[in-house]
């Protein structure tokens, strides 16, 4: 008697989740440029200081130990975590409204966003669980390097495939 009720409950939960997810995806696709950009967190958390050439070239100038202070610790990590999927949304918007589409680069940007979020979660967990922040600093460095690379790839994508949106992109992320 209880097994059929559990199956019905589990099915209802899955159907509800699928409906909510689908509605969020449709709402995300209906967003215009300004709505997407408004979700970006401010860039006053230090990424400009550690990136070798902000937006145009990937690379980190700071050491692993120095990253934590330069990105203001958890605040900078959280900004990277929140901005990564928004940058993917900007790339998707540009591909839909731009001159062309590079599927391989879009998939690379999605992979970058996933890696950034993974490194950030690992760094935050290590920072919360350990008195030593060496592990957190290493993962913060990895997240910052991935974020810097993502910004440079997105900048190149916007220049190549979405010329009219490029100035608006620079205003949004610079």
Secondary structure, 3 states (H helix, E strand, C coil): CHHHHHHHHHHHHHHHHHHHHHHHHHHHHCCCHHHHHCCCCCCCCCHHHHEEECCCEEEECCCHHHHHHHCCCHHHHHHHHHHHHHHHHHHHHHHHHCCCCCHHHHHHHHHHHHHHHHHHHHHHHHHHHCCCCHHHHHHHHHHHHHHHHHHHHHHHHHHHHCHHHHHHHHHHHC
